[in-house]
Amino acid sequence: MVRVVPRLSRWQAADAAAADSRSGANTSWCPLISANSAILLAQYFASNFTLFICFSWLLPYLRSRFGLPAEQAGIYASIPLYFGAAATWTSGWSVDWLYRNGLRSLSRRLPAMSGFALAGISLIAAAYMQSPKSFILFFALTTFGVDFTLSRAGLRAPMSPVHAPGRSPER
């Protein structure tokens, strides 16, 4: 408590100063509504919609389209979620690897671009599959691609003292 109270008072003072400086100014929403923010919103929509499909639509779709029993459809419907988890880890590793090898500007862009490209191609291919195994393979690749765009700091980030706040990974 001794350390928290002074920080809270500083934050309250900073908030009050910011509110005073904004009180007379008109707030413009135009910078928030731009082509870049529209692309960002579309990317997050695609990511969240794919996850929504995995949780709500995929199981009944597999049962109705391919006539699978509930147990088999449940196993198939879980596969894309495993691919998504693997994509998050793989993406974190690739971001770390690209950054360490001097490709700092590409370390965030390349996983996102390749993930969305894989997701788009795989989703189109999944729509044309006639067997449940091939459909799930391509839909799992779609989920992998979408989740590959959501790169994390790698597997070791939360545990490693190298990635602790205030420390540089180059040390």
C-alpha positions as CSV (number, residue, x, y, z in Angstrom):
1,M,0.0,0.0,0.0
2,V,2.9,2.4,0.7
3,R,4.1,2.1,-2.9
4,V,0.6,2.1,-4.5
5,V,-0.9,5.3,-2.9
6,P,1.8,7.7,-4.3
7,R,1.4,6.2,-7.7
8,L,-2.4,6.5,-7.6
9,S,-2.1,10.2,-6.7
10,R,0.3,10.8,-9.6
11,W,-2.0,9.0,-12.0
12,Q,-5.0,11.0,-10.7
13,A,-3.1,14.3,-11.2
14,A,-2.0,13.3,-14.7
15,D,-5.6,12.3,-15.6
16,A,-6.9,15.7,-14.2
17,A,-4.3,17.6,-16.2
18,A,-5.2,15.7,-19.4
19,A,-8.9,16.3,-18.8
20,D,-8.2,20.1,-18.3
21,S,-6.2,20.3,-21.5
22,R,-9.0,18.5,-23.5
23,S,-12.0,20.3,-22.1
24,G,-12.0,23.1,-24.6
25,A,-10.9,21.2,-27.6
26,N,-13.2,19.4,-30.1
27,T,-12.3,15.7,-30.4
28,S,-12.0,14.6,-34.0
29,W,-12.7,10.9,-34.9
30,C,-11.3,11.3,-38.4
31,P,-7.8,9.9,-37.5
32,L,-9.5,6.8,-36.2
33,I,-11.4,6.2,-39.3
34,S,-8.8,5.7,-42.0
35,A,-7.8,3.0,-44.5
36,N,-5.2,1.5,-42.0
37,S,-7.8,1.2,-39.2
38,A,-10.3,-0.3,-41.6
39,I,-7.7,-3.0,-42.6
40,L,-6.9,-3.6,-39.0
41,L,-10.6,-4.0,-38.2
42,A,-11.1,-6.4,-41.1
43,Q,-8.1,-8.5,-39.9
44,Y,-9.5,-8.8,-36.4
45,F,-13.0,-9.6,-37.7
46,A,-11.5,-12.4,-39.8
47,S,-9.6,-13.8,-36.9
48,N,-12.5,-13.6,-34.5
49,F,-15.0,-14.9,-37.0
50,T,-12.9,-18.0,-37.7
51,L,-12.7,-18.7,-34.0
52,F,-16.5,-18.2,-33.8
53,I,-17.0,-20.8,-36.6
54,C,-14.8,-23.3,-34.8
55,F,-16.8,-23.0,-31.6
56,S,-20.3,-22.7,-32.9
57,W,-20.8,-23.7,-36.5
58,L,-18.2,-26.4,-37.3
59,L,-19.6,-29.3,-35.3
60,P,-23.2,-29.1,-36.6
61,Y,-21.8,-28.5,-40.1
62,L,-19.7,-31.6,-40.0
63,R,-22.7,-33.7,-38.8
64,S,-25.1,-32.3,-41.4
65,R,-22.9,-32.1,-44.5
66,F,-20.9,-35.3,-44.0
67,G,-23.4,-37.3,-41.9
68,L,-20.8,-38.0,-39.2
69,P,-21.8,-39.4,-35.8
70,A,-21.5,-36.9,-32.9
71,E,-18.3,-38.5,-31.5
72,Q,-16.4,-38.5,-34.8
73,A,-17.6,-34.9,-35.7
74,G,-16.5,-33.8,-32.2
75,I,-13.0,-35.2,-32.8
76,Y,-12.8,-33.6,-36.2
77,A,-14.1,-30.3,-34.9
78,S,-11.4,-30.1,-32.3
79,I,-8.5,-30.4,-34.8
80,P,-8.6,-26.8,-36.0
81,L,-8.3,-25.6,-32.4
82,Y,-5.1,-27.6,-31.9
83,F,-3.8,-26.1,-35.2
84,G,-4.6,-22.7,-33.8
85,A,-2.6,-23.3,-30.6
86,A,0.3,-24.6,-32.6
87,A,0.2,-21.5,-34.8
88,T,0.4,-19.2,-31.9
89,W,3.6,-20.9,-30.6
90,T,5.0,-21.1,-34.1
91,S,4.3,-17.5,-34.8
92,G,5.9,-16.4,-31.6
93,W,9.0,-18.4,-32.5
94,S,9.2,-17.0,-36.0
95,V,8.8,-13.4,-34.7
96,D,11.7,-14.0,-32.3
97,W,13.8,-15.6,-35.0
98,L,13.3,-12.9,-37.5
99,Y,14.0,-10.2,-34.9
100,R,17.2,-11.8,-33.7
101,N,18.4,-12.2,-37.3
102,G,18.1,-8.5,-38.1
103,L,14.8,-8.5,-39.9
104,R,13.1,-6.3,-37.3
105,S,10.7,-4.6,-39.5
106,L,9.6,-7.9,-41.0
107,S,9.4,-9.7,-37.7
108,R,5.8,-8.6,-37.2
109,R,4.7,-8.1,-40.8
110,L,5.8,-11.4,-42.4
111,P,3.9,-13.7,-40.0
112,A,0.8,-11.6,-40.4
113,M,1.0,-11.5,-44.2
114,S,1.9,-15.2,-44.6
115,G,-0.8,-16.2,-42.0
116,F,-3.6,-14.3,-43.8
117,A,-2.4,-15.6,-47.2
118,L,-2.5,-19.2,-45.9
119,A,-5.9,-18.6,-44.3
120,G,-7.4,-17.2,-47.4
121,I,-6.1,-20.0,-49.7
122,S,-7.0,-22.7,-47.3
123,L,-10.5,-21.5,-46.7
124,I,-11.2,-21.3,-50.4
125,A,-9.9,-24.9,-50.8
126,A,-11.9,-26.1,-47.8
127,A,-15.1,-25.0,-49.5
128,Y,-14.4,-27.5,-52.4
129,M,-13.5,-30.6,-50.3
130,Q,-15.8,-33.6,-50.6
131,S,-14.5,-35.7,-47.7
132,P,-14.6,-34.7,-44.0
133,K,-10.8,-35.4,-43.6
134,S,-9.8,-33.2,-46.4
135,F,-12.2,-30.5,-45.3
136,I,-10.9,-30.5,-41.7
137,L,-7.3,-30.5,-43.0
138,F,-7.9,-27.3,-45.0
139,F,-10.1,-25.7,-42.3
140,A,-7.4,-26.5,-39.8
141,L,-4.8,-24.8,-42.1
142,T,-7.2,-21.8,-42.2
143,T,-7.3,-21.6,-38.4
144,F,-3.5,-22.1,-38.3
145,G,-3.1,-19.2,-40.8
146,V,-5.4,-16.9,-38.9
147,D,-3.8,-17.6,-35.5
148,F,-0.4,-17.3,-37.0
149,T,-1.1,-13.6,-37.5
150,L,-1.6,-13.2,-33.7
151,S,2.0,-13.6,-32.9
152,R,3.2,-13.8,-29.3
153,A,6.6,-13.2,-27.8
154,G,7.5,-16.8,-28.0
155,L,7.2,-19.7,-25.6
156,R,10.0,-18.6,-23.3
157,A,8.9,-15.0,-22.9
158,P,7.0,-15.2,-19.7
159,M,9.6,-17.3,-18.0
160,S,12.9,-15.9,-19.3
161,P,14.7,-13.2,-17.3
162,V,16.0,-12.0,-20.7
163,H,12.5,-10.9,-21.7
164,A,11.8,-9.2,-18.3
165,P,10.7,-5.6,-18.5
166,G,13.7,-3.2,-18.7
167,R,16.0,-5.9,-20.1
168,S,17.2,-6.0,-23.7
169,P,17.2,-9.4,-25.5
170,E,20.6,-8.6,-26.9
171,R,22.3,-8.8,-23.5
